[in-house]
């Protein structure tokens, strides 16, 4: 009869903690054996690819729910700015139309456009 030492017989697992019998479940392996773990339903899914910021996408930009493109946004301030530039000489227009330009920029920024 074999003499019992009082400690459980761990066999190969005592030498290599990653070694388990065929009946063991791999997701109960110690952390150092993580390459052998199975993923589960609760494990995180890979992050979706992030799209570049698009101010015309209402899902990305709640400030622009209609999905206006920059060319179509803020028609009133755009028209006032353009009329001002047509009214004055090219040399003096930037100074004379500064207020209209600032209003148009503020309108565009309020819709989420980065200009």
Short mmCIF file of the C-alpha atoms (twelve columns), coordinates in Angstrom:
data_MODEL
# 
_entry.id   MODEL 
# 
loop_
_atom_site.group_PDB 
_atom_site.id 
_atom_site.type_symbol 
_atom_site.label_atom_id 
_atom_site.label_alt_id 
_atom_site.label_comp_id 
_atom_site.label_asym_id 
_atom_site.label_seq_id 
_atom_site.Cartn_x 
_atom_site.Cartn_y 
_atom_site.Cartn_z 
_atom_site.pdbx_PDB_model_num 
ATOM 1   C CA . UNK A 1   0.000   0.000  0.000   1 
ATOM 2   C CA . UNK A 2   1.291   3.434  -0.917  1 
ATOM 3   C CA . UNK A 3   2.142   5.815  1.838   1 
ATOM 4   C CA . UNK A 4   0.010   8.982  1.846   1 
ATOM 5   C CA . UNK A 5   1.863   12.213 2.674   1 
ATOM 6   C CA . UNK A 6   -1.234  14.249 3.556   1 
ATOM 7   C CA . UNK A 7   -0.898  16.515 0.498   1 
ATOM 8   C CA . UNK A 8   -2.872  16.004 -2.686  1 
ATOM 9   C CA . UNK A 9   -1.083  14.439 -5.624  1 
ATOM 10  C CA . UNK A 10  -0.794  17.182 -8.225  1 
ATOM 11  C CA . UNK A 11  1.263   15.260 -10.747 1 
ATOM 12  C CA . UNK A 12  2.098   17.174 -13.941 1 
ATOM 13  C CA . UNK A 13  0.047   20.216 -12.892 1 
ATOM 14  C CA . UNK A 14  2.437   20.814 -9.986  1 
ATOM 15  C CA . UNK A 15  5.305   21.081 -12.460 1 
ATOM 16  C CA . UNK A 16  3.522   23.036 -15.189 1 
ATOM 17  C CA . UNK A 17  0.382   24.907 -14.087 1 
ATOM 18  C CA . UNK A 18  -0.713  25.240 -17.740 1 
ATOM 19  C CA . UNK A 19  -0.886  21.478 -18.150 1 
ATOM 20  C CA . UNK A 20  -4.358  20.112 -17.570 1 
ATOM 21  C CA . UNK A 21  -6.084  16.889 -18.358 1 
ATOM 22  C CA . UNK A 22  -8.361  16.569 -21.372 1 
ATOM 23  C CA . UNK A 23  -11.439 16.895 -19.165 1 
ATOM 24  C CA . UNK A 24  -10.529 20.339 -17.781 1 
ATOM 25  C CA . UNK A 25  -12.049 23.559 -19.053 1 
ATOM 26  C CA . UNK A 26  -9.445  25.881 -20.555 1 
ATOM 27  C CA . UNK A 27  -10.940 29.123 -19.261 1 
ATOM 28  C CA . UNK A 28  -10.088 28.028 -15.703 1 
ATOM 29  C CA . UNK A 29  -6.359  28.020 -16.436 1 
ATOM 30  C CA . UNK A 30  -4.146  30.342 -14.410 1 
ATOM 31  C CA . UNK A 31  -3.448  33.835 -15.825 1 
ATOM 32  C CA . UNK A 32  -0.022  32.891 -17.181 1 
ATOM 33  C CA . UNK A 33  -1.792  30.499 -19.564 1 
ATOM 34  C CA . UNK A 34  -4.020  33.162 -21.098 1 
ATOM 35  C CA . UNK A 35  -3.101  32.161 -24.656 1 
ATOM 36  C CA . UNK A 36  -5.128  28.981 -24.129 1 
ATOM 37  C CA . UNK A 37  -8.265  30.678 -22.775 1 
ATOM 38  C CA . UNK A 38  -11.472 30.648 -24.711 1 
ATOM 39  C CA . UNK A 39  -13.391 33.823 -25.353 1 
ATOM 40  C CA . UNK A 40  -16.900 33.952 -24.008 1 
ATOM 41  C CA . UNK A 41  -20.122 35.731 -24.800 1 
ATOM 42  C CA . UNK A 42  -19.285 38.283 -22.153 1 
ATOM 43  C CA . UNK A 43  -15.864 39.176 -23.460 1 
ATOM 44  C CA . UNK A 44  -15.623 42.534 -25.155 1 
ATOM 45  C CA . UNK A 45  -16.066 42.739 -28.871 1 
ATOM 46  C CA . UNK A 46  -13.439 44.517 -30.947 1 
ATOM 47  C CA . UNK A 47  -13.893 48.266 -31.131 1 
ATOM 48  C CA . UNK A 48  -15.576 49.428 -34.325 1 
ATOM 49  C CA . UNK A 49  -13.424 51.336 -36.760 1 
ATOM 50  C CA . UNK A 50  -13.648 55.006 -35.949 1 
ATOM 51  C CA . UNK A 51  -14.742 57.203 -38.811 1 
ATOM 52  C CA . UNK A 52  -13.155 60.603 -39.332 1 
ATOM 53  C CA . UNK A 53  -15.297 63.492 -38.099 1 
ATOM 54  C CA . UNK A 54  -17.889 64.464 -40.687 1 
ATOM 55  C CA . UNK A 55  -19.874 67.598 -39.768 1 
ATOM 56  C CA . UNK A 56  -22.548 66.670 -42.332 1 
ATOM 57  C CA . UNK A 57  -23.321 63.368 -40.562 1 
ATOM 58  C CA . UNK A 58  -26.173 64.025 -38.091 1 
ATOM 59  C CA . UNK A 59  -25.101 60.994 -36.010 1 
ATOM 60  C CA . UNK A 60  -21.638 62.496 -35.477 1 
ATOM 61  C CA . UNK A 61  -22.776 66.124 -35.304 1 
ATOM 62  C CA . UNK A 62  -26.017 66.800 -33.425 1 
ATOM 63  C CA . UNK A 63  -25.578 70.532 -34.151 1 
ATOM 64  C CA . UNK A 64  -26.333 69.836 -37.827 1 
ATOM 65  C CA . UNK A 65  -29.406 67.535 -37.746 1 
ATOM 66  C CA . UNK A 66  -30.268 68.243 -41.393 1 
ATOM 67  C CA . UNK A 67  -26.809 67.162 -42.588 1 
ATOM 68  C CA . UNK A 68  -26.119 70.429 -44.425 1 
ATOM 69  C CA . UNK A 69  -22.907 70.644 -46.412 1 
ATOM 70  C CA . UNK A 70  -20.684 73.716 -45.899 1 
ATOM 71  C CA . UNK A 71  -21.708 75.167 -49.258 1 
ATOM 72  C CA . UNK A 72  -25.406 75.138 -48.247 1 
ATOM 73  C CA . UNK A 73  -25.114 76.110 -44.586 1 
ATOM 74  C CA . UNK A 74  -25.873 79.626 -43.335 1 
ATOM 75  C CA . UNK A 75  -27.246 81.072 -46.601 1 
ATOM 76  C CA . UNK A 76  -28.248 84.437 -45.062 1 
ATOM 77  C CA . UNK A 77  -24.862 85.264 -43.564 1 
ATOM 78  C CA . UNK A 78  -23.127 83.892 -46.645 1 
ATOM 79  C CA . UNK A 79  -25.170 86.140 -48.940 1 
ATOM 80  C CA . UNK A 80  -24.514 89.216 -46.752 1 
ATOM 81  C CA . UNK A 81  -20.787 88.450 -46.723 1 
ATOM 82  C CA . UNK A 82  -20.641 87.934 -50.493 1 
ATOM 83  C CA . UNK A 83  -22.680 91.094 -51.218 1 
ATOM 84  C CA . UNK A 84  -20.338 93.089 -49.018 1 
ATOM 85  C CA . UNK A 85  -17.267 91.813 -50.870 1 
ATOM 86  C CA . UNK A 86  -18.890 92.691 -54.207 1 
ATOM 87  C CA . UNK A 87  -19.801 96.178 -53.007 1 
ATOM 88  C CA . UNK A 88  -16.282 97.242 -52.027 1 
ATOM 89  C CA . UNK A 89  -12.924 97.339 -53.777 1 
ATOM 90  C CA . UNK A 90  -10.671 94.298 -53.224 1 
ATOM 91  C CA . UNK A 91  -8.222  96.411 -51.205 1 
ATOM 92  C CA . UNK A 92  -10.796 97.701 -48.721 1 
ATOM 93  C CA . UNK A 93  -13.310 94.796 -48.662 1 
ATOM 94  C CA . UNK A 94  -11.532 92.692 -45.992 1 
ATOM 95  C CA . UNK A 95  -11.677 95.595 -43.525 1 
ATOM 96  C CA . UNK A 96  -15.185 96.808 -44.441 1 
ATOM 97  C CA . UNK A 97  -16.705 93.286 -44.456 1 
ATOM 98  C CA . UNK A 98  -15.033 92.006 -41.300 1 
ATOM 99  C CA . UNK A 99  -18.314 92.003 -39.330 1 
ATOM 100 C CA . UNK A 100 -20.180 89.986 -42.004 1 
ATOM 101 C CA . UNK A 101 -17.309 87.495 -42.214 1 
ATOM 102 C CA . UNK A 102 -17.317 87.035 -38.421 1 
ATOM 103 C CA . UNK A 103 -21.105 86.501 -38.393 1 
ATOM 104 C CA . UNK A 104 -20.811 83.885 -41.128 1 
ATOM 105 C CA . UNK A 105 -17.978 82.098 -39.301 1 
ATOM 106 C CA . UNK A 106 -20.021 82.089 -36.074 1 
ATOM 107 C CA . UNK A 107 -22.995 80.602 -37.934 1 
ATOM 108 C CA . UNK A 108 -20.842 77.875 -39.516 1 
ATOM 109 C CA . UNK A 109 -19.258 77.000 -36.159 1 
ATOM 110 C CA . UNK A 110 -22.697 76.808 -34.538 1 
ATOM 111 C CA . UNK A 111 -23.478 73.999 -37.002 1 
ATOM 112 C CA . UNK A 112 -20.329 72.103 -35.995 1 
ATOM 113 C CA . UNK A 113 -18.080 73.060 -38.911 1 
ATOM 114 C CA . UNK A 114 -14.446 73.486 -37.875 1 
ATOM 115 C CA . UNK A 115 -13.342 76.595 -39.747 1 
# 
